[in-house]
Amino acid sequence: MGIIETFILAVALSMDAFAVSVCKGLSMGKARLGSALTVGLWFGVFQALMPLIGFFLGVQFEDYISAFDHWIAFILLAAIGANMVREAVKGEDEGDPSVGFMAMLPLAVATSIDALASGVAMAAAGADIIHAVVFIGITTFVLSTIGVRAGSLIGGRNSSRAEAVGGIVLIAIGLRILIQHLVEHI
């Protein structure tokens, strides 16, 4: 796998993390740089770690992984998104602006499950996994950090509506992952 293919893969894998980062920024109001960097680090590390795990699991476990990865991502993203919409409609606090362990772990796992499957594919293709995971991690870190800052700018002006839209986007990402998997396996 060449540099261009690796770059395209890195950007494609980081798109879910970018979208979720924008939503996280929406919930933060005015996000500090440290919070944006923390979100970027969570997503970057998980996007790098999951393909590495997938690579070492190898092709022999591909059927087991692909049998349920889409459901986990859908359930996590839909639950988080539904909660954001509920809070926006009820006028409750603006989501969870926390970047702590309990707030970030489900988001990082949900957005990186597809990267696990890509690691299995890289093993089958004989890709240079070390270069690929470093590239994927850095790309996701940068895009996620930018996403938080962008969401913060948007959310600061229209927090309640923006939070509802962010929740809908998370649900849509979860649905896209689920539908894409189901369509591919028909």
C-alpha positions in Angstrom: 0.0 0.0 0.0 1.5 3.3 -1.1 1.5 6.7 0.5 -1.5 7.9 -1.5 -3.6 4.8 -0.6 -2.5 5.1 3.0 -3.5 8.8 3.1 -6.9 8.1 1.5 -7.5 5.3 4.1 -6.5 7.5 6.9 -8.8 10.3 5.9 -11.7 7.8 5.3 -11.2 6.2 8.7 -11.0 9.5 10.4 -14.3 10.9 9.0 -16.5 9.4 11.7 -14.1 10.7 14.4 -14.1 14.1 12.8 -17.9 14.3 12.7 -18.2 13.1 16.4 -15.5 15.7 17.3 -17.6 18.4 15.8 -20.5 17.2 17.9 -18.3 17.1 21.0 -17.3 20.7 20.2 -20.9 21.7 20.0 -21.5 20.5 23.5 -18.5 22.4 24.9 -19.5 25.9 24.1 -16.1 27.6 23.9 -13.7 24.7 23.7 -10.3 25.2 25.1 -7.3 24.1 23.0 -6.4 21.5 25.7 -9.9 19.9 25.4 -9.7 19.9 21.6 -6.2 18.2 21.8 -7.5 15.7 24.4 -10.4 14.7 22.1 -8.0 14.5 19.1 -5.7 12.3 21.2 -8.4 9.9 22.2 -9.6 9.5 18.6 -6.1 9.4 17.1 -4.9 6.7 19.5 -8.0 4.5 19.0 -7.9 4.9 15.3 -4.3 3.8 15.3 -4.7 1.0 17.9 -7.7 -0.7 16.3 -6.1 -1.4 12.9 -3.0 -2.7 14.8 -5.3 -5.1 16.8 -7.1 -6.1 13.6 -3.8 -6.7 11.8 -2.6 -9.1 14.5 -6.0 -10.9 14.7 -5.6 -11.6 11.1 -7.9 -12.9 8.5 -8.8 -16.0 10.5 -11.1 -13.9 12.8 -12.5 -11.6 10.1 -15.9 -13.4 10.1 -16.3 -13.0 13.9 -15.4 -9.3 13.9 -17.5 -8.3 10.9 -20.5 -10.2 12.3 -21.1 -7.6 15.0 -18.8 -4.6 14.7 -21.5 -2.6 12.9 -24.1 -3.3 15.7 -21.7 -2.0 18.4 -21.0 1.2 16.5 -24.6 1.8 15.8 -25.8 1.2 19.3 -23.1 3.4 20.9 -23.6 6.3 18.4 -27.4 6.1 18.4 -27.5 6.1 22.2 -25.2 9.1 22.5 -26.9 10.9 19.7 -30.4 10.3 21.2 -29.3 11.6 24.5 -28.0 14.8 22.9 -31.3 15.3 21.0 -33.3 14.6 24.2 -31.2 17.2 26.2 -31.6 19.8 23.5 -35.3 19.3 23.2 -35.8 19.4 27.0 -33.5 22.4 27.3 -31.2 20.5 29.7 -27.5 21.1 29.9 -25.7 21.1 26.6 -24.6 17.5 26.4 -21.5 16.2 28.1 -18.7 18.6 27.5 -16.4 16.3 29.5 -13.3 14.8 27.9 -12.8 12.3 30.7 -12.5 8.6 30.4 -16.2 7.7 30.8 -17.3 10.4 28.2 -14.6 9.6 25.6 -14.2 5.8 25.7 -17.5 4.9 24.1 -17.1 7.6 21.5 -13.5 6.5 20.7 -14.5 2.8 20.5 -17.6 3.5 18.4 -15.7 5.6 15.8 -12.8 3.2 15.5 -14.5 -0.2 15.1 -14.3 0.1 11.3 -10.6 0.6 11.7 -10.4 -2.8 13.3 -11.8 -4.4 10.2 -9.4 -2.3 8.0 -6.5 -3.8 10.0 -7.7 -7.3 9.1 -7.8 -6.2 5.5 -4.3 -4.7 5.7 -3.0 -8.1 7.1 -4.5 -9.9 4.1 -3.0 -7.3 1.7 0.5 -7.5 3.4 0.5 -3.8 4.2 3.2 -2.1 6.2 1.1 -1.8 9.4 3.5 0.4 11.4 3.5 3.2 8.9 -0.2 2.8 8.2 -1.2 3.1 11.9 1.1 6.1 12.6 -0.4 7.8 9.5 -4.0 7.0 10.5 -3.4 8.1 14.1 -1.9 11.4 13.2 -4.5 12.2 10.5 -7.3 11.4 12.9 -5.7 13.4 15.7 -5.4 16.5 13.5 -8.9 16.2 12.0 -10.5 15.5 15.3 -8.8 18.5 17.0 -10.0 20.7 14.2 -13.5 19.2 14.4 -13.8 20.1 18.1 -12.7 23.7 17.4 -15.2 24.0 14.5 -18.0 22.5 16.5 -17.2 24.9 19.4 -17.5 27.9 17.0 -20.8 26.7 15.6 -22.2 25.7 19.0 -21.3 28.8 20.8 -23.8 30.8 18.7 -26.6 28.3 18.4 -26.0 25.8 21.2 -29.5 24.1 21.6 -30.2 23.7 17.9 -26.6 22.8 17.2 -26.7 20.1 19.9 -29.8 18.6 18.4 -28.3 18.6 15.0 -25.1 17.0 16.4 -27.2 14.3 18.0 -29.0 13.6 14.7 -25.6 13.5 13.0 -24.3 10.8 15.5 -27.5 8.8 14.9 -27.0 9.1 11.2 -23.4 8.0 11.3 -24.5 4.9 13.3 -27.2 4.2 10.8 -24.8 4.7 7.9 -22.4 2.1 9.4 -25.2 -0.4 10.0 -26.8 0.1 6.6 -23.5 0.0 4.8 -22.7 -3.3 6.4 -26.1 -4.8 5.8 -26.0 -3.8 2.1 -22.5 -5.2 1.6 -23.7 -8.5 3.0 -26.8 -9.0 1.0 
